Amino acid sequence: MPIDHVKLPVGDLDASRAFYSAALAPLGYRLVYDEEPWLAFRVGGSDEEEAFALERIGAPNVRTHVAFTASSSAQVDEFHAAALAAGGRDNGAPGERPYGRYYYAAFVLDPDGHNIEAVCHRRPT
């Protein structure tokens, strides 16, 4: 079942805007809503697509793990590089994981310490 939207609490909207705009660009997401205290990103920008939203609430007291689907291992690599360049902290370099079926992923911590992942389940051809 597809998820309609996910909202993540953040402490600094400016830092989160910069981080997520860069980190999610390789996955096809773009910023479509930017009005205090909210940011929303969508694939392709259509209102019909699933959304990833951020809400400034002050320092979050819970850390969350969000995994984004990537269409290729190269896209996972691009996500990881972009996230690190945007100030994310490495939490697992790109590579295959022993999680059962094919699982190629990378993990970064965002400015609030949330664990953000990009994962591809398609084996390279």
Secondary structure, DSSP 8 states (H G I E B T S, - for coil): ----EEEEEES-HHHHHHHHHHHHGGGTEEEEEEETTEEEEEETT-TTS-EEEEEE-SS-SS--EEEEE-SSHHHHHHHHHHHHHTT-EEEEEEEE--SSS--EEEEEE-TT--EEEEEE-S---
